[in-house]
Every structure is written in C-alpha cells, then in structure tokens.
Amino acid sequence: MLLEGLQLPLTTPFYPDGRLNLPKLEHNAARYSKTPVAGLVALSDSGEPTMLSEEEIRQTLRSVAEAAAPEKVLMAGVSRDSVVGTLDLAERAAEFQYDAVLVKRPSIFGGDAAAEHAKALLTYFQVVADRSPLPVVLHSAATIQGGMLPVEVVIELAGHPQIIGLVEGASGRERIEALREVRARVKREVAVTAVFAAVTGRMRVRDNGDPGGLIAADTLTGGGAALAVAPTKAVARTRTKVVGFQVLGEHTTGMLEALRGGAVGAMPAFAASAPQACYEVLAAWRDGDQGLAQEKQARLQSVAQKVEEQLGVAGIKFGCDLNGYFGGRPRLPLLPLTGEEQVKIEALMQGMRH
C-alpha cells in the first residue's frame, strides 16, 4: 500500500449530550474526500478512541468506510494494550475494507523502561503483524507519555513483510534520518494507478465467483427470488511502484523538516482543521519549490502551535467548525474551548478559512 501524501486524521463528532454523531462523521469523511488528501485515518489519537465503546468503534469504522471516496486510502487506529484486543480491532477494520492499520506502543510499557521492555515490545508488534489481516503502520506517538518507539525497535521491525511504514511524532528530522539505511534497504512493490496514486482495496474488483451477479433475496427480505447487483467497476489501469519503508511525519509544525529527512508524506492532526493549508506544504515540496514550501510551512507555525499543541482535540475540533467540517465539543472529561480561546483561534485561522 502506498502511503505518500497527506493522510488526514479524522476527529470523532458527538452530539451535545455526548452521544456519537454518525451523520456528522459521514459528512466530514465525504467532504474531506473532495480535498486533495491522499487518505483518511479513523480512530487516531485526535479521534478520541479511548472515549469510545467497542460498539461505537465498530460504528465509526463502518461509517467512515461507507462515506469515504474509494480512491482515498483508509487507515484505522487499532491499538490496544493486548495483542488479542489489537487483532480484534484489525479484523473489524478488514471487515469494512480498510487498507492498513495504525498501531502504537501499548500503554503498559512505560517510557522510562524502554530497554527493559524492548523484547516484549518487539514481540507485541511482531505477533500483531504476523496475524493482522491488513498491513501494519507503526505509530511513534510523541503526544503520549512513553509513546515514542525506540529507533532500534523500528529498525528491527522494518523488515517484517507486513509492516509497511511508520508515523513519526518527533518534531525534527533526526529520528527519520536515523532510519535512512533501513528505508533504502527495504524494497517492496505496491500497486498504483496510472498517475501513481495508491490503489485502495475498495477500488479493486472482488471476484466472488458469482457469474450472474446475483444474490438471494431471502437474505434480505425472506423471499425466494434473486436480486441483480451491479458488478464493481475495475480500476482502469494499474502499474507497480517500488517503495522502501515509508515514513510519515506527524508533527504539523515539522512537516517540512520530516520531508527533508526522508518522509514520503504527513499525518498532521491540524489537517482536520485546515486540510488545504497542510496539503500545500507537501505540494510545494513535491514540485521542488523549497521557497514556497518554507513559506507555506511558516504560515502554519503559530496557528498549529496554538490550535493543536496547546489546545489539543478541543482546538482542532473548533478549527473544523470554522472551515465547514463538523467539530463540536470533545467528549467529557475533555472540555470545550472558552469564548476567549475561540476568538483567538478565529483570528489566527482567518487566512485559512474556506
């Protein structure tokens, strides 16, 4: 699976009384699909996954998959402290035709004892990757205490055939550059379209061996007739591309540094608030215009620092509201922004409204 470009971490909308708001989630996924983002990420850290019940997680995965455009890569955050729990969520993501799963360090492994838990950490990721029905993307999460993955562990895991990449949360490029050798050593062929965009699972034809394209109506209504179903259209033309171990930068204010260090794309939380502004950094970099890329990155600096880094999920959700996506309030015990904070964000994002 190709991970290049902007992978957008979705927020999870709630009604004012705290219930999961699936219609607004579907609205967001459909509207983001009309932007130049390469993919959508459900249940990332900014999606408040620890606030959701198991049933809400299933509903979230299904709603995003049904609303997203088929050409958008879909990733799902499936991290649980146990291997069994993580694999159970990976199975659910596969059921809804996601393309990859995002897995971070279990919270039971404290950051202060990295060497002590290195073997257990390796075992966790290796077993998950061995049994996962979908490709695995590692997540080195700087926003969580002890969430960063030791570089040595990433290097060890990069050669696993089911582990295709890493989302790196560090703000600089040093850790990405430390993976330079392993990125070059790993060689994998991935399917791409004629314009070298990712070929997603939902774009592929699924041959179910039913030549007539019929399903029994009794599975739907209790009757005995047959119901004609239109066949899935095939991708018009595909080719292959050789990629290495793919790295995405997670830090919004460090996107350009991550690209300079060798990242193939980004997964910044602020993209949910301003997808176009974040995409423009990557687009300028891809076009080889260093000056424009630096200008676009500088434009994001103060806004992202306030909205994302200082105010967290509440700030990102309010930024969504300003740009026509539904953000709403975070789920308690997280608190919404104060009126004063909202006024500041409105002023900061004035040039990023659309």
C-alpha positions in Angstrom: 0.0 0.0 0.0 1.3 3.4 -1.0 1.3 5.9 1.9 2.6 9.0 0.1 0.9 12.4 0.5 -1.4 13.8 3.2 -3.1 11.3 5.5 -5.8 13.1 7.4 -6.6 12.1 11.0 -10.4 12.3 11.5 -12.0 13.8 14.6 -15.0 12.0 16.1 -18.1 14.1 16.3 -20.5 13.9 19.2 -24.0 15.3 19.9 -24.2 17.9 22.7 -25.3 15.2 25.1 -22.2 13.2 24.3 -23.7 10.6 22.0 -21.7 9.5 18.9 -22.9 11.7 15.9 -22.5 9.3 12.9 -24.3 11.6 10.4 -21.7 14.3 11.0 -18.9 11.8 10.9 -20.1 10.7 7.5 -20.5 14.3 6.3 -16.9 15.0 7.3 -15.5 11.9 5.6 -17.4 12.7 2.4 -16.3 16.3 2.4 -12.6 15.6 3.2 -12.8 13.1 0.3 -13.3 16.1 -2.1 -10.0 17.7 -0.9 -6.5 16.7 -2.2 -5.7 14.5 0.8 -4.4 11.0 -0.1 -6.2 9.2 2.7 -8.2 9.3 5.9 -7.3 7.9 9.3 -10.1 6.8 11.6 -9.6 6.4 15.4 -6.2 8.3 15.5 -5.4 10.0 18.8 -7.3 13.1 17.8 -10.3 10.9 17.1 -10.6 10.2 20.9 -10.6 6.4 20.5 -10.2 5.7 24.2 -13.5 7.6 24.8 -15.5 5.2 22.6 -17.2 1.9 23.5 -16.5 -1.2 21.4 -19.8 -0.8 19.6 -19.1 2.9 18.9 -15.7 1.9 17.4 -17.4 -0.6 15.1 -19.9 2.1 14.0 -17.2 4.6 13.5 -15.2 2.3 11.3 -18.2 1.4 9.2 -19.4 5.0 8.8 -16.1 6.3 7.6 -15.6 3.4 5.2 -19.1 3.9 3.7 -18.7 7.7 3.3 -15.1 8.0 2.1 -14.3 8.1 -1.6 -13.0 4.7 -2.9 -9.7 6.3 -4.1 -8.8 7.5 -0.6 -6.5 5.3 1.5 -8.2 4.3 4.7 -6.2 3.6 7.9 -7.7 2.7 11.3 -6.1 3.1 14.7 -6.5 -0.3 16.3 -4.1 -0.1 19.3 -5.0 -2.0 22.4 -2.7 -3.0 25.3 -3.1 -6.7 24.4 -2.3 -8.5 21.2 -5.7 -10.1 21.2 -7.5 -6.7 21.5 -5.5 -5.1 18.8 -6.1 -8.0 16.4 -9.8 -8.0 17.1 -9.9 -4.3 16.0 -7.8 -5.1 13.0 -10.3 -7.8 12.0 -13.1 -5.2 12.2 -11.1 -2.8 10.1 -10.6 -5.5 7.5 -14.3 -6.3 7.5 -15.0 -2.7 6.4 -12.3 -2.8 3.7 -9.7 -0.6 5.3 -6.3 -0.6 3.7 -3.9 -0.6 6.7 -4.0 -0.4 10.5 -2.1 2.0 12.7 -0.6 0.5 15.8 1.2 2.3 18.6 3.1 1.3 21.7 1.0 -0.4 24.5 0.5 1.9 27.4 1.6 -0.8 29.8 5.2 -0.3 28.6 6.4 2.9 30.3 8.7 5.3 28.5 11.3 5.2 31.3 12.0 1.5 30.9 12.5 1.2 27.1 15.4 -1.2 27.4 13.7 -3.4 29.9 10.6 -3.8 27.7 12.4 -3.9 24.3 11.9 -7.6 23.9 8.2 -7.5 24.9 7.7 -4.5 22.7 9.2 -6.3 19.7 7.1 -9.4 20.4 3.9 -7.3 20.6 4.4 -5.8 17.2 5.7 -8.9 15.5 2.8 -11.0 16.7 0.3 -8.3 15.6 1.9 -8.1 12.2 2.1 -11.9 11.8 -1.6 -12.2 12.4 -3.1 -9.0 11.2 -5.4 -9.2 8.1 -4.1 -5.8 7.0 -0.7 -4.2 6.6 0.6 -2.5 9.7 1.8 1.0 10.1 3.8 1.7 13.3 2.9 4.9 15.3 5.6 6.6 17.3 3.3 9.0 19.3 5.1 12.0 20.8 1.8 13.3 22.3 1.5 10.4 24.7 3.8 9.8 27.6 6.1 7.0 26.7 4.6 6.7 23.3 7.8 7.1 21.2 9.2 3.9 19.8 12.9 3.4 20.2 14.7 3.7 16.8 16.3 0.4 17.3 12.9 -1.3 17.7 11.7 0.4 14.5 14.8 -0.8 12.6 14.2 -4.3 13.8 10.6 -4.3 12.7 11.0 -2.5 9.4 12.0 -5.7 7.6 8.7 -7.5 8.6 6.7 -8.1 5.3 3.5 -6.9 6.9 4.9 -3.7 8.5 4.9 -1.1 5.7 5.8 2.1 7.5 5.9 4.5 10.4 4.1 7.6 11.6 6.9 9.6 13.4 5.7 12.0 16.0 9.1 13.7 16.7 9.2 17.3 15.6 12.7 17.2 14.0 14.1 15.0 11.3 16.9 13.3 13.3 14.9 10.2 14.0 13.7 9.9 10.4 17.3 10.3 9.2 18.4 7.6 11.6 16.2 5.2 9.6 17.8 6.2 6.3 19.6 2.9 5.9 16.6 0.7 6.6 14.4 2.8 4.4 16.8 2.2 1.5 17.3 -1.5 2.3 13.6 -2.4 2.3 12.2 -2.7 -1.2 8.5 -3.5 -1.8 6.3 -3.4 -4.9 3.0 -1.6 -4.4 0.1 -1.2 -6.8 -0.6 2.3 -8.1 -2.8 4.0 -10.6 -1.7 5.4 -14.0 -0.9 8.7 -12.2 1.0 6.9 -9.4 -1.7 7.3 -6.7 -2.5 4.5 -4.3 -4.7 1.6 -5.4 -7.0 1.0 -2.4 -8.8 -2.2 -1.5 -12.2 -0.5 -2.2 -11.0 0.3 -5.8 -10.2 -3.3 -6.6 -12.6 -5.8 -8.2 -13.6 -8.6 -5.8 -14.3 -11.7 -7.7 -16.8 -13.7 -5.7 -17.2 -16.4 -8.2 -20.9 -15.4 -8.9 -21.1 -15.1 -12.8 -24.6 -13.8 -12.8 -24.0 -11.0 -10.2 -27.0 -12.3 -8.2 -27.6 -12.6 -4.5 -30.5 -14.5 -2.9 -33.3 -12.1 -1.9 -34.2 -14.3 1.0 -31.0 -13.0 2.7 -32.6 -9.6 2.5 -36.4 -10.0 2.7 -37.2 -13.6 3.4 -38.4 -14.2 -0.2 -37.1 -16.7 -2.7 -36.3 -14.6 -5.7 -33.0 -13.4 -6.9 -31.8 -9.8 -6.9 -29.4 -8.5 -9.6 -26.5 -6.5 -8.3 -24.3 -4.2 -10.5 -20.8 -5.5 -10.7 -18.0 -3.5 -9.2 -16.0 -1.5 -11.7 -12.4 -2.4 -12.0 -9.6 0.1 -11.8 -9.0 1.1 -15.4 -5.2 0.7 -15.3 -2.7 -0.1 -12.7 1.1 -0.4 -12.5 3.6 -1.1 -9.8 6.0 1.1 -7.9 8.9 0.1 -5.7 8.9 1.8 -2.3 11.0 1.5 0.8 10.0 1.6 4.4 7.6 4.5 4.3 7.7 7.2 6.9 5.0 9.9 7.6 5.7 13.0 9.7 3.0 13.6 12.4 4.1 17.0 13.7 2.3 19.8 11.9 4.9 22.4 12.5 7.6 19.9 11.5 6.2 18.6 8.2 8.8 20.2 6.0 11.6 19.0 8.3 10.2 15.5 8.1 10.1 15.6 4.3 13.7 16.9 4.2 14.6 13.9 6.4 13.1 11.4 4.0 9.4 11.2 4.9 7.1 10.4 2.0 4.1 12.3 3.5 2.5 13.5 6.6 -0.3 12.8 9.1 -0.7 16.1 11.0 -3.6 16.5 13.4 -4.2 20.1 12.2 -5.1 18.8 8.8 -8.6 18.1 10.1 -9.0 21.8 10.7 -7.2 23.1 7.6 -6.5 20.3 5.0 -5.7 22.6 2.2 -3.1 24.6 4.1 -1.4 21.4 5.2 -1.5 19.9 1.7 0.1 23.0 0.2 3.3 22.3 2.1 3.5 18.8 0.6 2.5 20.0 -2.8 5.2 22.7 -2.9 7.8 20.2 -1.7 6.8 17.7 -4.3 7.1 20.3 -7.0 10.6 21.1 -5.9 9.8 24.6 -4.8 11.7 24.9 -1.5 11.0 28.5 -1.0 7.2 28.1 -1.4 7.3 25.0 0.8 9.1 27.0 3.6 6.6 29.9 3.2 3.6 27.5 3.5 5.1 25.8 6.5 5.8 29.2 8.2 2.2 30.1 7.6 1.1 27.1 9.7 3.6 27.6 12.6 1.8 29.9 15.0 -1.7 28.6 14.2 -0.9 25.0 14.6 1.1 25.6 17.8 -1.9 27.3 19.4 -4.7 25.1 18.0 -3.1 21.7 18.1 -0.3 21.7 20.6 -1.7 24.0 23.2 -5.5 23.3 23.0 -5.4 19.7 21.7 -8.6 18.0 20.5 -10.8 20.8 21.5 -8.8 23.3 19.4 -8.7 21.0 16.4 -12.5 20.5 16.6 -13.2 24.2 16.8 -10.9 24.7 13.7 -13.0 22.1 11.9 -16.1 24.1 12.7 -14.6 27.3 11.2 -13.9 25.5 7.9 -17.2 23.8 7.3 -16.4 20.4 8.9 -18.3 19.4 12.0 -16.1 19.5 15.0 -18.3 20.2 18.0 -17.2 19.5 21.6 -14.8 16.8 22.7 -16.3 14.1 24.9 -16.1 14.7 28.7 -14.0 14.9 30.7 -12.2 16.9 27.9 -13.5 20.4 28.0 -14.5 22.7 25.0 -12.8 26.0 24.4 -13.7 29.1 26.3 -15.1 32.1 24.5 -11.8 33.9 24.7 -9.9 30.9 23.2 -12.4 30.7 20.3 -11.9 34.4 19.5 -8.1 33.8 19.3 -8.4 30.8 17.1 -10.8 32.6 14.7 -8.3 35.4 14.4 -5.4 33.0 13.8 -7.2 31.0 11.2 -8.6 34.0 9.3 -6.3 33.3 6.3 -7.1 29.6 6.3 -10.9 29.8 6.0 -12.5 28.2 3.0 
